[in-house]
Amino acid sequence: MKLKFKHIALAAALVATGAAQAAIDTGSTSGDGSLLLNLKWKDTLTTDANGNTSASAAFDLGITMNDAVAWNGISGFKSTWNLSSGLMQTWSGNTMMSSTTIGSYGTAFNTFLNTTDMVLGNAEMNVFALDNAKADGTLASEPGDSRLLSTTSGINATGTGLSLASIPTNNNYNQIFGNTTVVNFLSALNNSAGHNTASNGASNADASSGFAWFDNGSGMDKFANLSGFDSTNKFAGTYAAGTGVLSGQAKALPFYMLVASSNDPFAKASMTPFGVDLDGDGLIKFSNANGQNEFGLWTLQGDTLSYINPVPEAETYAMMLAGLGLMGTIIRRRRKSA
């Protein structure tokens, strides 16, 4: 248990150190890009008075890819962001580890929700961070040099299973980092007042916003398609975890690390899920042998964004403690016999 809390404390410390960055770090030279939340809604049926048929909002979550990597495998770790106040908190189970106002998100979240003709049930969400640099800051060139963290919409409509979109080839994966749409999108966000002059800020965009609009041109759907993360219908299904803001249902998105597997352009890239191997079989499963979810999940409920790692059920904890007690008895007996 001490080891677990050391890991959680380390994750909380990394979060605290990452809470003062200003403009979004694209990861192109630092190798440690900012974690970015994107909300998107596209209306294909009606048009508002300005001719805008879509809205998007971007939030700098105040931490980097390496901060987020530290969460993986930590049972009971949770991080939350209030999208109205900018308050970020980290938790170990029900114990708060840190609480920091990372920046000012202003009215970005409410502006997104109040978009004319908004249909919340059709809104989508994505969280991602990029790394396209070697340790010395030069451009990534070998498999494993570049990294992508992103959510995926793999949970089915009933919340009972997980099915990923087709895993991209190394060639398609490598195209993400120099993709014109991706590069221009991040550049436009950094040139906006919400991010350029504010620490860990937020911004809104629509059809009149150029590259900062999530659906500009081919849209950041290009990013989703290249990475294997289908960006459509993010909130089409339900997940039994409470009541959320979108369609009055709670939604959850798994989190993956994606890297090139080799120099073979036709081979599949490597995808590693975030979560906790609760049953110790070496795999992260949506429903393990005990019927427990092992994936770390992102949810948006009200104005609170959350990332949550699973925890063992009470019975599992009891078995672990019983096992430790048995080992302690065996050790004491061996010492006495010696």
Buried (B, 14 or more C-beta within 10 A) or exposed (E): EEEBBEBBBEBBBBBBEBBEBBBBBBBBBBBBBBBBBBBBBBBEEEEBEEEBBBBBBBBBBBBBBBBBBBBBBBBBBBBBBBBBEBBBBBBBEEEEBBEBEBBBBBEBBBBBBEBEEBBBEBBBBBBBBBBBBBEEEEEBEEBEBBBBBBBBBBBBEEBEEBEBBEBBBBBBBBBBBEBEBBBBBBBBBBEBEBBBEBBBBBBBBBBEBEBBBBBBBEBBBBBBBBBBBBBEEBBBBBBEBEEBBBBEBBBBBBBBBBBBBBEEEEBBBBBEBBBBBBBEEEEBBBEBEEEBBBBBBBBBBEBBBBBBBBBBEEEBEEEEEEEEEEEEEEEEEEEEEE
